[in-house]
Amino acid sequence: MPDTAQTPPPPKGMSVMELIQSAEALKAAGHTAAAAALYETFVAQNPDHPLLYALLFNFGVILTDNRDLNRAREVMERSIAVNPDFHSAYINLGRIYEGLGDNAKAVLTWNELAGRLDQVTGSALKHKTMALNQAARVLEGAHQDEPAETALRISLELDPQQREAMQHFIALRQRQCAWPVIISFENMTREQLLTGISPLSIDAYTDDPIFQLALSHHYNLRDVGTPVGDIITNHWAAYSAKTNAQGHKPIRIGYLSSDLREHAIGHLMYEVLGLHDREKVEVFAYYCGIPSNDTIHNHYKETSDHFIDISRMDDVSAARRIADDGIQILIDVNGYTRDGRTKLLPLRPAPVIVNWLGFPGSLGSPYHHYIIADDWIIPKGDEIYYSEAVTRLPCYQPNNRLRIVAEEVPTRADAGLPENAFVYCCFNGTHKITKFTFDRWLDILTRVPDSVLWLLSGAEASHGRLKAYAEGRGIDPERIIFADKKANPHHLARYQLADLFLDTTPYGAHTTCSDALWMGVPVLTLSGRTFASRVCGSLVKASGLPDELVCTKAEDYVDRAVAIGRGHSDLKAWREHLLANRLSSTLFDTTKLVRHLEDLYAGMWQTCLDDKLPQPDLANLGTYFDLALQHDHEAIEVQTLADYKGFWREKLAKRHAYRPIPHDQRLWPRPE
């Protein structure tokens, strides 16, 4: 609605406090343009006011909120000119430059502020770390990883307690293949830095499932925290949901996701919502991502019974909307990933909450009741590594059989690949490439001289590091070839140039694996113990390829890659099998997967009606977290330990000797 409020000029003698109160009242009533006009008039009438710099700042904030960024820039620049030591204006001016698309000026503005704040005071420290973190965020978004890492390191040296800065610092080092990833520096120990690793980053850091569970629980306690607001399902909406089911109506399911758009998850789930049997379920989609109007996003709008954009709602309002819709089962398709509504879910907006697809592992939360996997990803006996009750599909991952592949297939010459070499490829992100994985790949290249390794391009720093590391191992760096990022149809088409896809570990290929298999490229994987390390093995098995391509020992992975590269395999037959059975294999039978999903949902809801809903097991996770921090995961690879449970029980026994640990259902059971 247009802002039509008429704003009289401020009366003579109006105080600053009266100005602020009047402007806030106008803003609260939705008259932001009138509030801006009030400030503009007051500033014009009082050019020598001692608080002019602060009034200009407030004026600039209102203009920024109105998206009048050019005027906001002028006003904020004037605020700084009046008082160059007013630190908050630098932070906001940098954000305005960023909004105008001038990232270079944004970073320069924040760096100027950081340079001014040499005097160590509480306020100076706060503003300096804020300026450094803002600069790092923009630099990271522009793929300027090295300067972003430097800014975060300086920020953490000033204040080592910043969890978000630690998370981004670690993620940047992973993306750059900067090994070791976890390092010590001034005011920061290796163990302290590791406490700040994100649940997604740890998937690529170590194959230690109990550590990953404990870290997720730690993240939930520290970063998600206690919900603000009442638990929604204590109210009438939960009863309404139960009443709806008892009337034998379709179960109301809600998919909560920020990725129902041009995104890896958006591609995977493309067919799922439309294939649901409406006699069994009524489908709600709750979108919490960035504004989007791409074809995939619009497809989800068309295939949902109800599509609700909650991205602009606060957590309590969004949770109330889900509850008021009578959702019985809410499927969290984000978990701890970007733009996930982690603070909405603790409000328990549905009686049953499920963790599926978006996050590869346990969430360690007190309100996710189920996790959906399959028999390979979570084999019998490994339920102890998950706080949720484990349910299983024939194959955990859905796939889009309607994906578009470019008709024109590039030549190897077009892609910068040698015509007659054996091409090993891996199109996983560089953050998944650990030193252990890359060492194995170099062993393979050494034993198969007429071969190259074709990787997806990442940060320039990672390219240089990987080539230099290979050269240090005696491998010609020209044998490491990087593929530029392309639109998905063209990216899929070039898969056919590869001979064999080599998976990473402990965070393996998920979407990239199914893409390779769809295009007829066999995949060799090394499955560990964690969820993220076993997804690729699940997909390979579901495609109908032989079990020999799913290794569980590192030496077998290397030996099989070498044998295949030397021609000692049925590579041609495997490719033919993949292409011939694309629409009949379990991996690509999305219709079958959706039927099984509906059966799982029916079982979950019946369990809820029977008051037997599983409660997450969070016992001793703080102790497991503390003990895991003591191990140097980059010096000794947990994945290669022969006796993983024994490794952990020894740690627990040592702790128990001086600080008794209550028994649990995981690795510290009560003696028989």
C-alpha positions in Angstrom: 0.0 0.0 0.0 1.5 3.4 -0.9 2.7 5.6 1.9 0.3 8.6 1.7 0.8 10.1 5.2 1.3 13.8 5.1 4.2 14.9 7.3 4.1 18.5 8.7 7.5 20.0 9.3 8.8 19.4 12.8 7.9 22.2 15.1 10.5 24.7 16.2 12.2 23.5 19.3 11.5 19.9 18.7 14.0 17.8 20.7 16.0 14.9 19.2 14.1 12.5 21.5 10.8 13.8 20.2 12.0 13.4 16.6 13.1 9.8 17.2 9.8 8.9 18.9 7.7 10.6 16.1 9.7 8.9 13.4 9.5 5.5 15.1 5.7 5.9 15.4 5.4 6.7 11.7 7.5 3.6 10.9 5.4 1.4 13.1 2.3 2.6 11.3 3.9 1.8 7.9 4.6 5.4 6.9 8.4 5.0 6.4 8.5 7.7 3.7 6.9 10.1 6.1 9.5 9.1 8.8 12.3 9.8 6.3 10.8 13.2 5.4 10.6 14.1 9.0 14.4 13.4 9.5 15.2 15.2 6.2 13.4 18.4 7.4 14.9 18.3 10.9 18.4 17.9 9.5 17.9 20.8 7.1 16.6 23.0 9.9 19.5 22.0 12.3 22.7 21.8 10.2 24.9 22.6 13.3 23.2 20.2 15.7 25.8 18.4 17.9 24.1 15.0 17.1 23.8 15.7 13.4 26.0 12.6 12.6 23.6 10.3 14.5 20.5 11.9 13.0 22.0 11.4 9.5 22.7 7.8 10.4 19.1 7.2 11.5 17.9 8.9 8.3 20.2 6.7 6.2 18.9 3.6 7.9 15.3 4.5 7.0 16.3 5.2 3.4 18.1 1.8 3.3 15.0 0.1 4.6 13.0 1.8 1.8 15.6 0.5 -0.7 16.4 4.1 -1.6 20.1 3.1 -1.7 21.6 6.0 -3.6 20.1 8.6 -1.2 21.1 6.4 1.7 24.7 6.3 0.4 24.8 10.1 0.3 23.3 10.5 3.7 25.6 7.9 5.3 28.7 9.4 3.6 27.7 12.8 5.1 27.3 11.2 8.6 30.9 10.0 8.3 32.1 13.3 7.0 30.6 15.1 10.1 32.0 12.5 12.5 34.7 10.2 11.1 34.8 8.3 14.4 31.2 7.2 14.3 31.8 3.6 13.7 28.3 2.3 13.0 28.0 4.5 9.9 30.9 2.6 8.3 29.2 -0.8 8.8 26.0 0.5 7.3 27.7 2.3 4.4 29.5 -0.8 3.5 26.2 -2.7 3.4 24.7 0.0 1.2 27.6 -0.2 -1.3 27.0 -4.0 -1.3 23.4 -3.5 -2.0 24.3 -1.2 -4.9 26.6 -3.9 -6.3 29.8 -2.2 -5.5 31.5 -4.9 -3.4 34.9 -3.3 -3.8 33.8 -0.1 -2.1 32.0 -2.1 0.6 35.2 -3.9 1.5 37.3 -0.7 1.3 34.8 1.0 3.7 35.0 -1.8 6.2 38.7 -2.1 6.0 39.0 1.7 6.6 37.0 1.3 9.8 39.2 -1.7 10.9 42.2 0.5 10.3 40.8 3.3 12.4 40.2 1.0 15.4 43.7 0.6 16.8 42.7 1.6 20.3 41.5 -1.4 22.3 38.2 -0.7 23.9 35.0 -2.8 24.1 33.3 -0.7 21.5 36.3 -0.5 19.2 36.8 -4.3 19.4 33.1 -4.9 18.6 33.1 -2.6 15.6 36.4 -3.8 14.3 35.5 -7.5 14.3 32.1 -6.6 12.8 33.9 -4.7 10.0 36.3 -7.6 9.3 33.4 -10.1 9.3 31.4 -8.1 6.9 34.3 -7.7 4.6 35.0 -11.4 4.8 31.4 -12.3 4.0 31.4 -10.2 0.8 34.8 -11.4 -0.2 33.7 -15.1 0.3 30.6 -14.4 -1.8 32.8 -13.1 -4.6 35.1 -16.2 -4.3 38.0 -14.1 -3.0 38.7 -16.8 -0.5 42.3 -16.0 0.6 41.6 -12.3 1.6 38.3 -13.5 3.2 40.2 -16.1 5.3 42.8 -13.4 6.3 40.0 -11.1 7.5 38.4 -13.8 9.6 41.7 -14.8 11.1 42.4 -11.3 12.2 38.8 -11.1 13.6 39.2 -14.3 15.5 42.6 -13.2 16.9 40.8 -10.2 18.4 37.8 -12.2 19.6 38.3 -16.0 19.5 34.7 -16.7 20.8 32.9 -15.9 17.6 31.3 -19.1 16.5 30.0 -17.9 13.1 33.4 -16.5 12.2 34.9 -19.9 13.1 32.4 -21.7 11.0 33.2 -19.6 7.9 37.0 -19.7 8.6 37.0 -23.5 8.5 34.7 -23.7 5.5 36.9 -21.3 3.6 40.0 -23.4 4.3 38.2 -26.6 3.2 37.1 -24.9 0.0 40.7 -23.9 -0.7 42.1 -27.3 0.1 44.3 -25.6 2.7 45.6 -28.6 4.7 45.6 -29.0 7.6 42.2 -27.3 7.8 42.1 -26.9 11.6 45.1 -24.9 12.7 46.2 -22.9 15.7 47.0 -19.2 15.7 47.2 -16.3 18.1 44.6 -16.7 20.8 43.2 -19.8 19.1 44.1 -23.4 19.7 43.3 -26.2 17.3 40.9 -27.8 19.8 39.1 -24.5 20.3 38.7 -23.8 16.6 37.3 -27.3 16.1 34.5 -26.5 18.6 33.3 -24.0 16.0 33.1 -26.3 13.0 29.6 -26.4 11.4 27.7 -29.7 11.1 28.0 -29.6 7.3 31.7 -28.9 7.4 32.4 -31.8 9.7 30.9 -34.2 7.1 33.9 -33.4 4.9 36.3 -33.4 7.8 36.2 -36.8 9.4 34.4 -40.1 9.1 33.5 -40.3 12.8 29.8 -40.8 13.2 29.6 -40.3 17.0 31.5 -37.1 16.7 29.2 -35.9 14.0 26.2 -36.7 16.1 27.7 -35.0 19.1 28.7 -31.9 17.0 25.1 -31.6 15.7 23.8 -31.7 19.2 26.3 -29.1 20.3 25.3 -26.9 17.4 21.7 -27.3 18.3 22.3 -26.2 21.9 24.7 -23.3 21.1 23.5 -21.9 17.7 19.8 -22.9 17.5 19.2 -22.5 21.2 16.0 -22.3 23.2 12.9 -21.3 21.1 11.4 -17.9 21.5 7.6 -18.4 21.9 5.3 -21.2 23.0 5.5 -24.8 21.8 2.9 -24.6 19.0 1.7 -28.3 19.2 0.6 -27.8 22.8 -2.3 -25.8 21.4 -5.5 -26.6 19.5 -3.8 -27.0 16.1 -2.1 -30.2 17.2 -5.5 -31.6 18.4 -7.0 -30.5 15.1 -4.3 -32.4 13.2 -5.1 -35.6 15.1 -8.9 -35.1 14.6 -8.3 -34.7 10.8 -6.5 -38.1 10.6 -9.0 -39.9 12.7 -11.6 -38.8 10.2 -9.7 -40.9 7.6 -8.7 -37.9 5.5 -5.4 -37.8 3.7 -2.5 -37.2 6.0 -1.4 -33.6 5.7 2.4 -33.5 5.1 4.5 -30.4 4.8 7.9 -30.1 3.0 9.9 -27.3 4.6 12.8 -26.2 2.3 14.8 -23.2 1.1 15.8 -25.2 -2.0 12.7 -25.7 -4.0 14.3 -23.9 -6.9 17.4 -24.1 -9.2 19.4 -26.0 -6.6 20.7 -29.6 -6.1 17.8 -30.4 -3.8 15.4 -28.8 -6.2 16.6 -31.0 -8.9 16.5 -34.2 -6.8 12.9 -33.6 -5.5 11.6 -32.4 -8.8 9.1 -35.2 -9.3 8.3 -36.1 -5.7 5.5 -33.7 -4.8 3.6 -34.3 -8.0 3.8 -38.1 -7.7 2.2 -38.2 -4.3 -1.2 -40.1 -4.2 -3.7 -37.5 -3.1 -5.9 -40.1 -1.6 -3.1 -40.8 0.9 -1.6 -37.4 1.5 -2.3 -33.7 1.0 0.9 -31.9 0.1 2.0 -28.6 1.5 5.2 -26.9 0.5 6.7 -24.3 2.8 9.4 -22.3 1.0 11.9 -20.4 3.1 14.6 -19.6 0.5 15.7 -16.7 -1.6 13.3 -15.0 -4.0 13.0 -17.1 -7.1 11.1 -17.3 -10.3 13.0 -20.0 -12.2 11.2 -22.9 -13.9 12.0 -25.4 -11.1 10.6 -23.1 -8.4 7.4 -22.6 -10.5 7.1 -26.3 -11.0 6.9 -26.8 -7.2 4.2 -24.2 -7.0 2.2 -26.2 -9.7 2.7 -29.7 -8.1 1.9 -28.8 -4.5 -1.6 -28.7 -3.3 -0.6 -25.7 -1.2 2.6 -23.6 -1.7 3.3 -21.1 1.0 6.2 -18.8 1.0 7.3 -18.2 4.6 10.6 -16.6 3.8 9.4 -13.2 5.1 7.6 -14.5 8.1 9.2 -14.6 11.6 9.7 -18.0 13.2 6.7 -17.8 15.4 4.3 -16.6 12.6 5.6 -19.3 10.3 5.3 -22.0 12.9 1.8 -20.9 13.7 0.9 -21.0 10.0 2.1 -24.6 9.7 0.2 -25.6 12.8 -2.9 -23.8 11.6 -2.7 -25.6 8.3 -3.1 -28.8 10.4 0.2 -30.3 9.3 0.6 -33.8 10.8 4.0 -34.6 9.5 6.6 -31.9 8.7 9.6 -33.0 6.6 12.6 -30.8 7.3 14.5 -30.8 3.9 17.1 -28.4 5.2 18.5 -29.5 8.5 21.6 -27.4 9.2 22.1 -26.0 5.7 22.0 -22.5 4.3 18.7 -20.7 4.8 17.2 -23.5 6.9 14.6 -22.3 9.5 16.4 -23.9 12.4 14.7 -21.7 15.0 11.2 -22.4 13.7 11.4 -26.2 14.3 12.0 -26.1 18.1 8.5 -24.6 18.3 7.2 -28.0 17.1 4.8 -26.8 14.5 3.7 -30.3 13.7 3.2 -33.4 15.9 5.8 -35.4 13.8 9.0 -33.9 12.5 11.2 -35.8 10.0 14.8 -35.3 8.8 15.2 -36.2 5.2 17.4 -35.4 2.2 18.7 -31.8 2.9 21.3 -32.7 5.6 23.4 -35.8 5.4 23.3 -37.0 9.0 21.7 -36.8 12.3 20.5 -33.4 13.6 21.0 -34.2 17.3 17.9 -32.3 18.2 15.1 -33.0 20.8 12.3 -32.5 18.2 13.3 -34.5 15.1 11.6 -37.8 15.6 12.7 -39.7 12.5 15.5 -39.8 9.9 14.9 -41.4 6.5 17.8 -43.5 5.1 18.2 -46.9 3.5 19.8 -50.2 4.4 23.2 -49.2 3.1 23.4 -45.7 4.4 22.4 -46.8 7.9 23.0 -50.5 8.2 21.4 -52.5 11.0 23.4 -51.8 14.2 24.4 -48.3 13.3 21.2 -46.7 14.6 23.3 -45.8 17.7 24.9 -42.9 15.7 21.6 -41.2 15.3 19.3 -39.3 17.7 16.3 -39.9 15.5 14.5 -43.2 15.0 15.7 -44.7 11.7 13.3 -45.5 8.9 14.4 -46.8 5.5 13.5 -46.5 1.8 14.7 -48.9 -0.9 17.0 -46.1 -1.9 17.2 -42.9 0.2 17.6 -40.4 -2.7 14.9 -39.4 -5.2 16.0 -38.4 -8.7 14.6 -36.4 -11.5 14.0 -38.5 -14.6 12.9 -35.4 -16.4 16.2 -33.6 -16.2 17.3 -31.7 -19.3 20.6 -32.7 -21.0 22.1 -30.5 -23.7 21.9 -32.2 -27.1 25.4 -31.1 -28.1 28.1 -33.2 -26.5 31.5 -31.4 -26.3 34.6 -33.1 -27.5 37.5 -33.9 -25.2 39.4 -31.2 -27.0 36.6 -28.7 -26.2 37.0 -29.6 -22.5 40.8 -29.5 -22.5 41.1 -33.2 -22.1 43.7 -35.5 -23.9 42.0 -37.6 -26.5 43.5 -41.0 -25.7 44.0 -40.7 -21.9 42.0 -42.5 -19.3 39.9 -39.8 -17.7 39.1 -40.1 -14.0 36.7 -37.4 -13.0 35.2 -36.0 -9.8 32.7 -33.1 -10.0 32.3 -32.8 -6.2 33.0 -29.5 -4.7 36.6 -28.8 -3.7 35.6 -28.6 0.0 35.1 -32.4 -0.1 38.6 -33.1 -1.2 40.7 -34.0 1.8 44.4 -34.7 1.9 43.7 -38.4 2.4 41.5 -38.5 -0.7 43.9 -36.5 -2.8 46.8 -38.7 -1.8 44.8 -41.8 -3.0 44.1 -40.1 -6.3 47.8 -39.3 -6.8 48.6 -43.0 -6.1 46.1 -43.9 -8.8 47.6 -41.5 -11.3 51.1 -42.8 -10.5 50.1 -46.4 -11.2 48.1 -45.4 -14.4 50.6 -43.2 -16.2 48.3 -42.5 -19.2 45.6 -41.0 -17.2 44.3 -37.6 -16.0 42.2 -36.3 -13.2 39.3 -34.0 -14.2 37.9 -31.9 -11.4 35.2 -29.3 -11.1 36.7 -25.8 -10.8 36.6 -24.1 -7.4 38.5 -21.3 -5.8 41.7 -20.3 -7.7 43.6 -20.9 -4.5 42.5 -24.5 -4.5 43.6 -25.0 -8.1 47.1 -23.8 -7.3 47.4 -25.8 -4.1 46.3 -29.1 -5.7 48.6 -28.7 -8.7 51.5 -27.8 -6.4 50.8 -30.7 -4.1 50.7 -33.1 -7.1 53.9 -31.8 -8.4 55.5 -32.3 -5.0 54.4 -36.0 -5.3 56.1 -36.3 -8.7 52.9 -35.9 -10.8 52.9 -33.5 -13.7 50.4 -30.8 -12.6 49.1 -30.6 -16.2 47.4 -34.0 -15.5 45.1 -32.2 -13.0 42.5 -30.5 -15.2 39.7 -28.2 -14.0 36.3 -28.0 -15.6 34.6 -24.6 -15.7 31.2 -24.4 -14.1 28.4 -24.6 -16.7 24.6 -24.5 -16.7 23.2 -27.9 -15.6 22.1 -29.2 -19.1 25.6 -28.6 -20.5 27.3 -29.8 -17.4 25.4 -33.1 -17.6 26.3 -33.5 -21.3 30.0 -33.4 -20.7 30.0 -36.2 -18.1 30.1 -38.6 -21.1 33.7 -37.5 -21.7 34.9 -39.2 -18.5 35.7 -42.9 -18.1 35.3 -43.3 -14.4 34.0 -41.1 -11.6 36.2 -41.3 -8.5 34.3 -40.4 -5.3 35.6 -38.4 -2.3 35.4 -39.5 1.3 34.3 -38.9 4.0 31.8 -36.6 2.2 31.0 -38.4 -0.9 29.0 -37.6 -4.1 25.2 -37.3 -3.8 23.6 -35.4 -6.6 26.9 -35.6 -8.6 26.8 -39.4 -8.3 23.3 -39.8 -9.6 24.2 -37.3 -12.4 27.1 -39.5 -13.4 25.1 -42.7 -13.3 22.3 -41.1 -15.3 24.8 -40.1 -18.0 26.2 -43.7 -18.1 29.5 -43.0 -16.2 30.4 -45.7 -13.6 31.2 -44.5 -10.1 33.8 -45.9 -7.7 33.3 -45.0 -4.1 34.8 -45.6 -0.7 32.0 -46.0 2.0 32.9 -45.2 5.6 30.8 -45.2 8.7 29.0 -41.8 8.4 25.8 -41.0 6.5 27.6 -38.6 4.1 30.2 -41.2 3.2 27.7 -43.9 2.5 25.2 -42.2 0.2 27.2 -42.7 -2.9 27.5 -46.4 -2.2 23.7 -46.6 -1.8 23.2 -44.9 -5.2 25.8 -47.2 -7.0 24.1 -50.3 -5.6 20.6 -49.0 -6.5 21.8 -48.4 -10.1 22.5 -52.1 -10.5 26.3 -51.8 -10.8 28.3 -54.6 -9.2 29.3 -54.4 -5.5 33.0 -54.2 -6.4 32.5 -50.5 -7.2 31.5 -49.9 -3.5 34.7 -50.3 -1.5 34.9 -50.2 2.3 38.8 -50.3 2.5 41.0 -47.6 1.2 43.5 -50.0 -0.4 40.7 -51.7 -2.3 39.5 -48.3 -3.6 42.9 -47.5 -5.0 43.6 -51.0 -6.4 40.2 -51.1 -8.2 40.6 -47.6 -9.7 44.0 -48.7 -11.0 42.7 -52.0 -12.4 39.8 -50.2 -14.2 42.2 -47.5 -15.6 44.5 -50.3 -16.9 41.6 -51.9 -18.8 41.0 -54.8 -16.4 37.3 -54.3 -15.9 33.9 -54.5 -17.6 33.8 -50.7 -18.0 32.0 -50.8 -21.4 29.4 -53.3 -20.1 28.8 -51.1 -17.0 28.2 -48.1 -19.2 25.8 -50.0 -21.4 23.9 -51.3 -18.3 23.5 -47.8 -16.9 22.0 -46.4 -20.1 19.8 -49.4 -20.8 18.3 -49.6 -17.3 18.0 -45.9 -16.5 14.2 -46.0 -16.1 13.9 -49.4 -14.5 16.6 -49.4 -11.8 15.7 -48.7 -8.2 17.8 -45.6 -8.2 15.7 -43.8 -10.8 12.3 -45.3 -9.9 11.0 -42.2 -8.3 7.4 -43.5 -8.4 8.3 -46.5 -6.3 10.2 -44.2 -3.9 7.2 -42.0 -3.4 4.9 -45.0 -2.7 7.4 -46.1 0.0 7.5 -42.6 1.4 3.8 -42.6 1.8 3.9 -46.0 3.6 6.6 -44.5 6.0 4.4 -41.4 6.6 1.4 -43.6 7.4 3.4 -45.7 9.8 4.8 -42.6 11.5 1.3 -41.1 11.9 -0.2 -44.3 13.3 2.6 -44.4 15.9 1.8 -40.8 16.8 -1.9 -41.7 17.2 -0.9 -44.6 19.4 1.2 -42.2 21.6 4.3 -44.2 20.8 6.2 -41.5 19.0 10.0 -42.1 19.4 11.9 -39.6 21.5 15.3 -38.5 20.4 18.2 -40.1 22.4 20.6 -37.4 23.4 22.4 -39.2 26.2 26.1 -38.4 26.9 26.5 -36.4 23.7 28.4 -33.6 25.6 30.9 -36.1 26.8 31.4 -37.6 23.3 31.9 -34.1 21.9 34.6 -33.2 24.4 36.5 -36.4 23.8 36.3 -36.1 20.0 38.0 -32.7 20.1 41.1 -34.3 21.5 41.8 -36.5 18.5 43.8 -35.0 15.5 41.5 -36.1 12.7 43.9 -34.8 10.0 46.9 -36.8 11.4 45.1 -40.1 11.9 42.2 -40.9 9.6 39.4 -42.3 11.6 37.9 -44.1 8.5 40.9 -46.5 8.4 40.7 -47.6 12.0 40.1 -51.3 12.2 38.3 -51.2 15.6 36.3 -47.9 15.7 34.2 -48.9 18.7 37.3 -50.0 20.5 38.9 -46.7 19.7 36.0 -44.9 21.3 35.6 -47.2 24.3 39.2 -46.7 25.3 38.6 -42.9 25.4 35.4 -43.4 27.4 37.1 -45.7 29.9 39.9 -43.2 30.5 37.4 -40.4 31.1 35.2 -42.7 33.3 38.2 -43.5 35.5 38.3 -40.0 36.9 34.9 -38.6 35.9 32.2 -41.3 35.9 30.0 -41.5 32.8 26.5 -42.8 33.0 25.8 -45.7 30.7 24.0 -45.2 27.4 22.7 -47.2 24.4 25.7 -46.2 22.2 29.3 -47.0 22.9 29.2 -47.0 26.7 26.6 -49.7 27.5 26.0 -51.2 30.9 28.1 -54.3 31.5 26.2 -57.5 31.0 
